Amino acid sequence: MFPRLYQFGSFGIPTYGVLVALGVLVGLWISVRNSAKSGIKAENAWDFGIAVVLAGIIGSKVLYIILDWRTGNAFGDNLRDIFSLNTLQAGGVFSGGLVAAFVVAAWFLRKYHMPALATCDAFAPGLAMGHAIGRVGCFAAGCCYGKPTEHFWGVTFKNLLPIPLVDALVPREPTQLFESAAELGIFFLLSWMFKRKKFDGQIFGAYLFLYGIARFFIEFLRGDEGRGSVFGGLLSGTQLIAICLVLAGGVIWYLRPTPRVALAPATR
């Protein structure tokens, strides 16, 4: 893979960080454009987007640290490693970032009296595109890898820290690219739906539903540890969150406002 865009001595520019930053910028640009089309002030949309992005980054890092701590993969011997450059450059757990982003988004929308569902509709396609770009960064870094596979699309990650050296030459499912492709498809579908939107919450609900389904099944192919388990190991913690996303998306669509029926003019 290509974990570094540039390396000079001990200094390097990680491909993961560059692509995640690019995904954030592209996602925000798309979201602000959609917000303007929905009658939301651009400055409010920018502030909202930046606040949600920061919450997502912090939430993903916090859950990453917690799960690694529980599995004994890191931080057990030296708590100062939590604040090291390696931890900063490492990936995160997307579901943790998503939950944190939801909490901050709810607070921000309430504080600044922004239309909640309309704002979430405007940001949903940008979120999908940003995530699609970020997952390519995961592929370059070798994190979030899949289980060993004998399929022709199997990928070997050589000399990358996330995979033990003994397994470095074992072909693995490119789950990062699977998720990136799923998110890209969701982006195009949501963008098409946004132009034909019929009720507030339609686009956001569709995103929760579609991403939840995609992530649930991709989780079966994941080979890295640290996402927790529920129901005696039957499902991962991320799959439980994915189920909740699907249910939330379905509830939003089920509770959608009923279009008003125009009354016929009275006859004399």
SULZIJO-V752314 format. One record per residue. RES is the residue in one letter. PHI is phi as a letter, one per 30 degrees, with the letter a starting at -180 (NA if undefined). PSI is psi in whole degrees, -180 to 180 (* if undefined). D_FIRST is the distance of its C-alpha to the first C-alpha in Angstrom with 2 decimals. Layout:
<<RES	PHI	PSI	D_FIRST> <RES	PHI	PSI	D_FIRST>>
This chain:
<<M	NA	-168	0.00> <F	b	74	3.78> <P	d	-19	6.17> <R	b	129	9.08> <L	d	-33	10.91> <Y	b	137	13.53> <Q	b	124	14.43> <F	b	102	18.07> <G	i	-128	19.31> <S	d	-6	18.90> <F	c	132	18.40> <G	b	153	15.13> <I	c	110	14.44> <P	d	134	11.81> <T	d	-39	10.01> <Y	e	-49	11.18> <G	d	-40	14.67> <V	d	-44	14.97> <L	d	-36	14.14> <V	d	-44	16.40> <A	d	-42	19.04> <L	d	-42	18.86> <G	d	-40	19.29> <V	d	-47	22.23> <L	d	-46	23.88> <V	d	-43	23.63> <G	d	-42	24.79> <L	d	-41	27.66> <W	d	-46	28.73> <I	d	-42	28.99> <S	d	-41	30.81> <V	d	-39	33.30> <R	d	-46	34.10> <N	d	-35	34.81> <S	d	-43	36.86> <A	d	-38	39.01> <K	d	-23	39.72> <S	c	7	40.84> <G	i	18	43.24> <I	c	134	41.27> <K	d	138	41.48> <A	d	-41	38.36> <E	d	-37	38.78> <N	d	-38	39.04> <A	d	-42	35.95> <W	d	-48	33.93> <D	d	-44	35.33> <F	d	-46	34.67> <G	d	-44	31.07> <I	d	-42	30.31> <A	d	-42	32.10> <V	d	-40	30.23> <V	d	-47	26.79> <L	d	-42	27.74> <A	d	-40	29.09> <G	d	-42	25.95> <I	d	-47	23.79> <I	d	-45	26.38> <G	d	-41	26.90> <S	d	-37	23.26> <K	d	-43	23.08> <V	d	-46	26.45> <L	d	-35	25.66> <Y	e	-45	22.38> <I	d	-44	24.57> <I	d	-46	27.33> <L	d	-38	25.35> <D	d	-35	23.51> <W	d	-44	26.98> <R	d	-38	28.51> <T	d	-6	26.07> <G	i	18	26.37> <N	d	-23	22.67> <A	a	165	23.36> <F	i	-1	26.22> <G	d	-36	28.76> <D	c	-25	29.85> <N	b	105	29.39> <L	d	-22	29.96> <R	d	-18	29.11> <D	d	-22	25.39> <I	d	-34	25.72> <F	c	18	26.30> <S	d	167	23.75> <L	d	-33	21.02> <N	d	-41	18.40> <T	d	-39	20.00> <L	d	-39	20.16> <Q	d	-15	16.46> <A	d	167	15.65> <G	d	-168	15.67> <G	b	-180	18.93> <V	c	114	20.75> <F	e	-38	21.42> <S	d	-35	24.74> <G	d	-41	26.02> <G	d	-36	25.31> <L	d	-43	26.99> <V	d	-45	30.08> <A	d	-40	30.42> <A	d	-39	30.06> <F	d	-43	32.81> <V	d	-48	35.10> <V	d	-38	34.80> <A	d	-44	35.12> <A	d	-43	38.32> <W	d	-44	39.73> <F	d	-45	38.96> <L	d	-39	40.44> <R	d	-42	43.55> <K	d	-40	44.08> <Y	c	11	43.85> <H	h	45	45.49> <M	c	146	42.78> <P	d	112	42.96> <A	d	-59	40.57> <L	d	-38	39.67> <A	d	-39	39.79> <T	d	-44	37.38> <C	d	-36	34.95> <D	d	-42	35.25> <A	d	-32	34.34> <F	c	-17	31.21> <A	d	-48	29.89> <P	d	-40	28.27> <G	d	-36	26.61> <L	d	-42	25.29> <A	d	-44	23.73> <M	d	-44	22.09> <G	d	-41	20.86> <H	d	-37	19.34> <A	d	-43	17.67> <I	d	-42	15.93> <G	d	-35	15.11> <R	d	-28	13.47> <V	d	-36	10.86> <G	d	-39	10.26> <C	d	-41	10.13> <F	d	-41	7.43> <A	d	-35	5.22> <A	d	-23	6.90> <G	i	9	6.99> <C	d	170	10.70> <C	h	37	13.28> <Y	d	169	11.91> <G	c	-177	14.41> <K	d	159	16.78> <P	e	144	16.51> <T	b	155	17.44> <E	c	5	18.91> <H	d	155	18.50> <F	d	-21	17.09> <W	d	4	14.47> <G	e	144	12.95> <V	b	137	9.21> <T	c	135	8.32> <F	c	105	6.23> <K	c	134	7.16> <N	h	39	9.05> <L	c	138	8.42> <L	d	-36	11.88> <P	d	-21	12.32> <I	c	130	12.45> <P	e	147	15.27> <L	e	-35	14.80> <V	d	-24	17.08> <D	c	10	14.90> <A	d	-29	11.57> <L	c	9	12.18> <V	d	123	13.74> <P	d	137	12.64> <R	b	158	12.71> <E	d	128	13.93> <P	d	67	11.56> <T	d	-28	14.12> <Q	d	-44	12.38> <L	d	-33	12.72> <F	d	-47	16.14> <E	d	-37	17.34> <S	d	-44	16.21> <A	d	-40	18.13> <A	d	-44	21.01> <E	d	-37	21.32> <L	d	-42	21.31> <G	d	-40	24.05> <I	d	-41	25.91> <F	e	-49	25.82> <F	d	-39	27.49> <L	d	-45	29.99> <L	d	-37	30.93> <S	d	-40	31.35> <W	d	-42	33.66> <M	d	-35	35.53> <F	d	-36	35.90> <K	d	-17	37.99> <R	b	24	40.20> <K	e	136	40.38> <K	c	-20	43.61> <F	a	152	43.54> <D	d	134	41.84> <G	j	-10	39.12> <Q	d	-45	38.34> <I	d	-44	34.86> <F	d	-43	33.89> <G	d	-40	35.25> <A	d	-38	33.35> <Y	d	-49	30.05> <L	e	-43	30.78> <F	d	-49	31.82> <L	d	-44	28.96> <Y	d	-39	26.12> <G	e	-43	27.87> <I	d	-47	28.04> <A	d	-47	24.42> <R	d	-36	23.18> <F	e	-48	25.77> <F	d	-33	24.58> <I	d	-31	20.81> <E	e	-29	21.65> <F	d	-20	22.87> <L	c	-8	19.37> <R	d	140	17.81> <G	c	-8	17.21> <D	d	154	16.87> <E	c	173	20.21> <G	j	21	22.11> <R	c	8	23.39> <G	i	171	26.86> <S	b	152	29.06> <V	b	163	32.40> <F	h	47	35.19> <G	i	29	34.71> <G	i	3	31.01> <L	d	-39	31.59> <L	b	156	29.43> <S	d	162	26.89> <G	d	-35	28.06> <T	d	-36	25.65> <Q	d	-35	27.32> <L	d	-43	30.67> <I	d	-40	29.70> <A	d	-40	28.50> <I	d	-42	31.94> <C	d	-37	33.62> <L	d	-43	31.80> <V	d	-46	32.99> <L	d	-42	36.51> <A	d	-43	36.55> <G	d	-40	35.59> <G	d	-40	38.29> <V	d	-42	40.85> <I	e	-44	40.26> <W	d	-38	40.93> <Y	d	-37	43.87> <L	c	13	45.49> <R	e	147	45.01> <P	d	140	48.12> <T	d	127	50.55> <P	e	140	51.23> <R	d	138	54.71> <V	c	123	57.17> <A	d	132	59.38> <L	d	139	63.05> <A	d	142	65.39> <P	d	142	68.10> <A	d	140	71.39> <T	c	148	74.09> <R	c	*	77.59>>
